[in-house]
């Protein structure tokens, strides 16, 4: 019973960490995309 509870608890922590990492990656991807567009526009003109 306790092992099952621990497993679910750890699974919840892992899921939360994964969500945080995914959201961070998405944020950085958006920033990189904006930077790339800015550099591209800068080199075009």
C-alpha distance matrix in Angstrom:
0.0 3.8 5.5 5.2 6.3 8.7 9.9 10.9 12.4 14.4 15.4 16.8 18.7 20.0 21.2 22.9 24.6 25.8 27.2 29.0 30.4 31.6 33.3 34.9 36.2 37.6 39.3 40.8 41.9 43.7 45.4 46.5 47.8 49.8 51.2 52.2 54.0 55.7 56.9 58.0 60.0 61.4 62.7 64.1 66.5
3.8 0.0 3.8 5.4 5.0 6.1 8.5 9.9 10.4 12.1 14.0 15.2 16.5 18.2 19.8 21.1 22.5 24.1 25.7 27.1 28.5 30.0 31.6 33.0 34.4 36.1 37.5 38.9 40.3 42.1 43.5 44.7 46.3 48.1 49.3 50.5 52.4 53.9 55.0 56.4 58.4 59.6 60.9 62.5 64.8
5.5 3.8 0.0 3.8 5.4 5.0 6.1 8.7 9.7 10.4 12.1 14.1 15.3 16.2 18.1 19.9 20.9 22.2 24.2 25.7 26.7 28.2 30.1 31.4 32.5 34.3 36.0 37.2 38.4 40.4 41.9 42.8 44.4 46.5 47.5 48.5 50.5 52.2 53.1 54.3 56.5 57.8 58.9 60.5 62.9
5.2 5.4 3.8 0.0 3.8 5.4 5.0 6.3 8.6 9.9 10.4 12.4 14.4 15.2 16.3 18.4 20.0 20.8 22.5 24.4 25.6 26.6 28.6 30.2 31.3 32.7 34.6 36.0 37.0 38.9 40.6 41.6 42.9 45.0 46.3 47.2 49.0 50.9 51.9 53.0 55.1 56.5 57.7 59.1 61.6
6.3 5.0 5.4 3.8 0.0 3.8 5.4 5.2 6.1 8.6 9.8 10.6 12.5 14.2 15.3 16.6 18.5 19.9 21.1 22.8 24.4 25.7 27.1 28.8 30.3 31.6 33.1 34.8 36.0 37.7 39.2 40.5 41.9 43.7 45.1 46.3 48.0 49.6 50.9 52.1 54.0 55.4 56.8 58.2 60.5
8.7 6.1 5.0 5.4 3.8 0.0 3.8 5.5 5.0 6.1 8.4 9.8 10.6 12.2 14.1 15.3 16.5 18.2 19.9 21.1 22.5 24.1 25.8 27.0 28.4 30.2 31.6 32.9 34.4 36.2 37.5 38.7 40.3 42.2 43.3 44.5 46.5 48.0 49.0 50.4 52.4 53.6 54.9 56.6 58.8
9.9 8.5 6.1 5.0 5.4 3.8 0.0 3.8 5.4 5.2 6.0 8.6 9.9 10.4 12.1 14.2 15.2 16.2 18.2 19.9 20.9 22.2 24.2 25.6 26.6 28.3 30.1 31.3 32.4 34.5 36.0 36.9 38.4 40.5 41.6 42.6 44.5 46.3 47.2 48.4 50.6 51.9 53.0 54.5 57.0
10.9 9.9 8.7 6.3 5.2 5.5 3.8 0.0 3.8 5.5 4.9 6.1 8.7 9.7 10.3 12.2 14.2 15.0 16.3 18.3 19.8 20.7 22.4 24.2 25.4 26.7 28.4 30.1 31.1 32.8 34.6 35.7 37.0 38.9 40.4 41.4 43.1 44.9 46.1 47.2 49.1 50.6 51.9 53.3 55.6
12.4 10.4 9.7 8.6 6.1 5.0 5.4 3.8 0.0 3.8 5.4 5.1 6.4 8.7 9.9 10.7 12.5 14.3 15.5 16.8 18.5 20.0 21.3 22.8 24.5 25.9 27.2 28.9 30.3 31.9 33.3 34.7 36.2 37.9 39.2 40.5 42.3 43.8 45.0 46.4 48.3 49.5 51.0 52.5 54.7
14.4 12.1 10.4 9.9 8.6 6.1 5.2 5.5 3.8 0.0 3.8 5.4 5.0 6.1 8.6 9.8 10.5 12.2 14.2 15.3 16.4 18.2 20.0 21.0 22.4 24.3 25.7 26.9 28.3 30.3 31.6 32.6 34.3 36.2 37.2 38.4 40.4 41.9 42.9 44.3 46.4 47.5 48.8 50.5 52.8
15.4 14.0 12.1 10.4 9.8 8.4 6.0 4.9 5.4 3.8 0.0 3.8 5.4 5.0 6.1 8.6 9.8 10.4 12.2 14.2 15.2 16.2 18.3 19.8 20.8 22.3 24.2 25.6 26.6 28.5 30.2 31.1 32.5 34.6 35.8 36.8 38.7 40.4 41.5 42.6 44.7 46.1 47.3 48.7 51.1
16.8 15.2 14.1 12.4 10.6 9.8 8.6 6.1 5.1 5.4 3.8 0.0 3.8 5.4 5.1 6.2 8.6 9.8 10.6 12.4 14.2 15.3 16.5 18.4 19.9 21.1 22.5 24.4 25.6 27.1 28.7 30.1 31.4 33.2 34.6 35.9 37.5 39.1 40.5 41.7 43.5 44.9 46.4 47.8 50.0
18.7 16.5 15.3 14.4 12.5 10.6 9.9 8.7 6.4 5.0 5.4 3.8 0.0 3.8 5.5 5.1 6.2 8.6 9.9 10.6 12.3 14.2 15.4 16.5 18.3 20.0 21.1 22.6 24.2 25.9 27.1 28.5 30.2 31.8 32.9 34.3 36.2 37.6 38.8 40.2 42.1 43.3 44.7 46.4 48.5
20.0 18.2 16.2 15.2 14.2 12.2 10.4 9.7 8.7 6.1 5.0 5.4 3.8 0.0 3.8 5.4 5.1 6.1 8.6 9.9 10.5 12.1 14.2 15.2 16.3 18.3 19.9 21.0 22.2 24.3 25.7 26.6 28.2 30.3 31.3 32.3 34.4 36.0 36.9 38.2 40.4 41.6 42.8 44.4 46.7
21.2 19.8 18.1 16.3 15.3 14.1 12.1 10.3 9.9 8.6 6.1 5.1 5.5 3.8 0.0 3.8 5.4 5.0 6.2 8.6 9.9 10.4 12.2 14.2 15.2 16.4 18.3 19.9 20.8 22.5 24.3 25.5 26.7 28.7 30.1 31.1 32.8 34.6 35.8 36.9 38.8 40.3 41.7 43.0 45.3
22.9 21.1 19.9 18.4 16.6 15.3 14.2 12.2 10.7 9.8 8.6 6.2 5.1 5.4 3.8 0.0 3.8 5.4 5.1 6.2 8.7 9.9 10.6 12.3 14.3 15.4 16.5 18.4 19.9 21.2 22.7 24.3 25.7 27.2 28.7 30.1 31.7 33.1 34.6 35.9 37.6 39.0 40.6 42.0 44.1
24.6 22.5 20.9 20.0 18.5 16.5 15.2 14.2 12.5 10.5 9.8 8.6 6.2 5.1 5.4 3.8 0.0 3.8 5.4 5.1 6.2 8.6 9.9 10.5 12.3 14.3 15.3 16.5 18.2 20.0 21.1 22.3 24.2 25.9 26.8 28.2 30.2 31.5 32.6 34.2 36.1 37.2 38.6 40.3 42.5
25.8 24.1 22.2 20.8 19.9 18.2 16.2 15.0 14.3 12.2 10.4 9.8 8.6 6.1 5.0 5.4 3.8 0.0 3.8 5.4 5.1 6.1 8.6 9.8 10.4 12.2 14.1 15.3 16.3 18.3 19.9 20.8 22.2 24.3 25.5 26.4 28.4 30.1 31.1 32.3 34.4 35.7 36.9 38.4 40.8
27.2 25.7 24.2 22.5 21.1 19.9 18.2 16.3 15.5 14.2 12.2 10.6 9.9 8.6 6.2 5.1 5.4 3.8 0.0 3.8 5.5 5.1 6.1 8.5 9.8 10.5 12.2 14.2 15.2 16.5 18.4 19.8 20.9 22.6 24.3 25.4 26.9 28.6 30.1 31.2 32.9 34.5 36.0 37.3 39.4
29.0 27.1 25.7 24.4 22.8 21.1 19.9 18.3 16.8 15.3 14.2 12.4 10.6 9.9 8.6 6.2 5.1 5.4 3.8 0.0 3.8 5.5 5.2 6.1 8.6 10.0 10.5 12.3 14.2 15.4 16.6 18.2 19.9 21.3 22.5 24.1 25.8 27.1 28.5 30.0 31.7 32.8 34.5 36.1 38.1
30.4 28.5 26.7 25.6 24.4 22.5 20.9 19.8 18.5 16.4 15.2 14.2 12.3 10.5 9.9 8.7 6.2 5.1 5.5 3.8 0.0 3.8 5.5 5.1 6.1 8.6 9.8 10.5 12.1 14.3 15.3 16.2 18.1 20.0 20.8 22.1 24.2 25.6 26.5 28.0 30.1 31.1 32.5 34.2 36.4
31.6 30.0 28.2 26.6 25.7 24.1 22.2 20.7 20.0 18.2 16.2 15.3 14.2 12.1 10.4 9.9 8.6 6.1 5.1 5.5 3.8 0.0 3.8 5.4 5.1 6.2 8.6 9.9 10.4 12.3 14.2 15.1 16.3 18.4 19.8 20.7 22.4 24.3 25.4 26.5 28.4 29.9 31.2 32.6 34.9
33.3 31.6 30.1 28.6 27.1 25.8 24.2 22.4 21.3 20.0 18.3 16.5 15.4 14.2 12.2 10.6 9.9 8.6 6.1 5.2 5.5 3.8 0.0 3.8 5.4 5.1 6.1 8.6 9.8 10.6 12.4 14.2 15.2 16.7 18.4 19.8 21.1 22.6 24.3 25.5 27.1 28.5 30.2 31.5 33.5
34.9 33.0 31.4 30.2 28.8 27.0 25.6 24.2 22.8 21.0 19.8 18.4 16.5 15.2 14.2 12.3 10.5 9.8 8.5 6.1 5.1 5.4 3.8 0.0 3.8 5.4 5.0 6.2 8.5 9.9 10.6 12.2 14.1 15.4 16.4 18.1 19.9 21.0 22.4 24.0 25.7 26.7 28.4 30.1 32.0
36.2 34.4 32.5 31.3 30.3 28.4 26.6 25.4 24.5 22.4 20.8 19.9 18.3 16.3 15.2 14.3 12.3 10.4 9.8 8.6 6.1 5.1 5.4 3.8 0.0 3.8 5.4 5.1 6.0 8.6 9.8 10.3 12.0 14.2 15.1 16.0 18.1 19.7 20.7 21.9 24.1 25.3 26.5 28.1 30.4
37.6 36.1 34.3 32.7 31.6 30.2 28.3 26.7 25.9 24.3 22.3 21.1 20.0 18.3 16.4 15.4 14.3 12.2 10.5 10.0 8.6 6.2 5.1 5.4 3.8 0.0 3.8 5.5 5.0 6.2 8.6 9.8 10.4 12.4 14.2 15.1 16.4 18.3 19.8 20.7 22.5 24.1 25.6 26.8 29.0
39.3 37.5 36.0 34.6 33.1 31.6 30.1 28.4 27.2 25.7 24.2 22.5 21.1 19.9 18.3 16.5 15.3 14.1 12.2 10.5 9.8 8.6 6.1 5.0 5.4 3.8 0.0 3.8 5.5 5.2 6.3 8.7 9.9 10.8 12.4 14.2 15.5 16.7 18.5 19.9 21.3 22.6 24.5 25.9 27.7
40.8 38.9 37.2 36.0 34.8 32.9 31.3 30.1 28.9 26.9 25.6 24.4 22.6 21.0 19.9 18.4 16.5 15.3 14.2 12.3 10.5 9.9 8.6 6.2 5.1 5.5 3.8 0.0 3.8 5.4 5.0 6.0 8.4 9.8 10.4 12.0 14.1 15.1 16.2 17.9 19.8 20.7 22.3 24.0 26.0
41.9 40.3 38.4 37.0 36.0 34.4 32.4 31.1 30.3 28.3 26.6 25.6 24.2 22.2 20.8 19.9 18.2 16.3 15.2 14.2 12.1 10.4 9.8 8.5 6.0 5.0 5.5 3.8 0.0 3.8 5.4 5.1 6.0 8.6 9.7 10.3 12.2 14.1 15.1 16.1 18.1 19.6 20.8 22.2 24.6
43.7 42.1 40.4 38.9 37.7 36.2 34.5 32.8 31.9 30.3 28.5 27.1 25.9 24.3 22.5 21.2 20.0 18.3 16.5 15.4 14.3 12.3 10.6 9.9 8.6 6.2 5.2 5.4 3.8 0.0 3.8 5.5 5.0 6.2 8.6 9.8 10.6 12.3 14.2 15.1 16.5 18.2 20.0 21.0 23.0
45.4 43.5 41.9 40.6 39.2 37.5 36.0 34.6 33.3 31.6 30.2 28.7 27.1 25.7 24.3 22.7 21.1 19.9 18.4 16.6 15.3 14.2 12.4 10.6 9.8 8.6 6.3 5.0 5.4 3.8 0.0 3.8 5.4 5.2 6.1 8.6 9.9 10.5 12.2 14.1 15.4 16.3 18.3 19.9 21.6
46.5 44.7 42.8 41.6 40.5 38.7 36.9 35.7 34.7 32.6 31.1 30.1 28.5 26.6 25.5 24.3 22.3 20.8 19.8 18.2 16.2 15.1 14.2 12.2 10.3 9.8 8.7 6.0 5.1 5.5 3.8 0.0 3.8 5.5 5.0 6.0 8.5 9.7 10.4 11.9 14.1 15.0 16.3 18.1 20.2
47.8 46.3 44.4 42.9 41.9 40.3 38.4 37.0 36.2 34.3 32.5 31.4 30.2 28.2 26.7 25.7 24.2 22.2 20.9 19.9 18.1 16.3 15.2 14.1 12.0 10.4 9.9 8.4 6.0 5.0 5.4 3.8 0.0 3.8 5.4 5.1 6.2 8.6 9.9 10.4 12.2 14.0 15.4 16.4 18.7
49.8 48.1 46.5 45.0 43.7 42.2 40.5 38.9 37.9 36.2 34.6 33.2 31.8 30.3 28.7 27.2 25.9 24.3 22.6 21.3 20.0 18.4 16.7 15.4 14.2 12.4 10.8 9.8 8.6 6.2 5.2 5.5 3.8 0.0 3.8 5.4 5.1 6.1 8.6 9.8 10.5 12.1 14.3 15.3 16.9
51.2 49.3 47.5 46.3 45.1 43.3 41.6 40.4 39.2 37.2 35.8 34.6 32.9 31.3 30.1 28.7 26.8 25.5 24.3 22.5 20.8 19.8 18.4 16.4 15.1 14.2 12.4 10.4 9.7 8.6 6.1 5.0 5.4 3.8 0.0 3.8 5.4 5.0 6.1 8.4 9.8 10.3 12.3 14.1 15.8
52.2 50.5 48.5 47.2 46.3 44.5 42.6 41.4 40.5 38.4 36.8 35.9 34.3 32.3 31.1 30.1 28.2 26.4 25.4 24.1 22.1 20.7 19.8 18.1 16.0 15.1 14.2 12.0 10.3 9.8 8.6 6.0 5.1 5.4 3.8 0.0 3.8 5.4 5.1 6.0 8.5 9.7 10.6 12.2 14.6
54.0 52.4 50.5 49.0 48.0 46.5 44.5 43.1 42.3 40.4 38.7 37.5 36.2 34.4 32.8 31.7 30.2 28.4 26.9 25.8 24.2 22.4 21.1 19.9 18.1 16.4 15.5 14.1 12.2 10.6 9.9 8.5 6.2 5.1 5.4 3.8 0.0 3.8 5.5 5.0 6.1 8.4 9.9 10.5 12.6
55.7 53.9 52.2 50.9 49.6 48.0 46.3 44.9 43.8 41.9 40.4 39.1 37.6 36.0 34.6 33.1 31.5 30.1 28.6 27.1 25.6 24.3 22.6 21.0 19.7 18.3 16.7 15.1 14.1 12.3 10.5 9.7 8.6 6.1 5.0 5.4 3.8 0.0 3.8 5.4 5.2 6.0 8.7 9.9 11.1
56.9 55.0 53.1 51.9 50.9 49.0 47.2 46.1 45.0 42.9 41.5 40.5 38.8 36.9 35.8 34.6 32.6 31.1 30.1 28.5 26.5 25.4 24.3 22.4 20.7 19.8 18.5 16.2 15.1 14.2 12.2 10.4 9.9 8.6 6.1 5.1 5.5 3.8 0.0 3.8 5.5 4.9 6.2 8.6 10.3
58.0 56.4 54.3 53.0 52.1 50.4 48.4 47.2 46.4 44.3 42.6 41.7 40.2 38.2 36.9 35.9 34.2 32.3 31.2 30.0 28.0 26.5 25.5 24.0 21.9 20.7 19.9 17.9 16.1 15.1 14.1 11.9 10.4 9.8 8.4 6.0 5.0 5.4 3.8 0.0 3.8 5.4 5.3 6.2 9.0
60.0 58.4 56.5 55.1 54.0 52.4 50.6 49.1 48.3 46.4 44.7 43.5 42.1 40.4 38.8 37.6 36.1 34.4 32.9 31.7 30.1 28.4 27.1 25.7 24.1 22.5 21.3 19.8 18.1 16.5 15.4 14.1 12.2 10.5 9.8 8.5 6.1 5.2 5.5 3.8 0.0 3.8 5.5 5.1 6.6
61.4 59.6 57.8 56.5 55.4 53.6 51.9 50.6 49.5 47.5 46.1 44.9 43.3 41.6 40.3 39.0 37.2 35.7 34.5 32.8 31.1 29.9 28.5 26.7 25.3 24.1 22.6 20.7 19.6 18.2 16.3 15.0 14.0 12.1 10.3 9.7 8.4 6.0 4.9 5.4 3.8 0.0 3.8 5.5 5.8
62.7 60.9 58.9 57.7 56.8 54.9 53.0 51.9 51.0 48.8 47.3 46.4 44.7 42.8 41.7 40.6 38.6 36.9 36.0 34.5 32.5 31.2 30.2 28.4 26.5 25.6 24.5 22.3 20.8 20.0 18.3 16.3 15.4 14.3 12.3 10.6 9.9 8.7 6.2 5.3 5.5 3.8 0.0 3.8 5.7
64.1 62.5 60.5 59.1 58.2 56.6 54.5 53.3 52.5 50.5 48.7 47.8 46.4 44.4 43.0 42.0 40.3 38.4 37.3 36.1 34.2 32.6 31.5 30.1 28.1 26.8 25.9 24.0 22.2 21.0 19.9 18.1 16.4 15.3 14.1 12.2 10.5 9.9 8.6 6.2 5.1 5.5 3.8 0.0 3.8
66.5 64.8 62.9 61.6 60.5 58.8 57.0 55.6 54.7 52.8 51.1 50.0 48.5 46.7 45.3 44.1 42.5 40.8 39.4 38.1 36.4 34.9 33.5 32.0 30.4 29.0 27.7 26.0 24.6 23.0 21.6 20.2 18.7 16.9 15.8 14.6 12.6 11.1 10.3 9.0 6.6 5.8 5.7 3.8 0.0
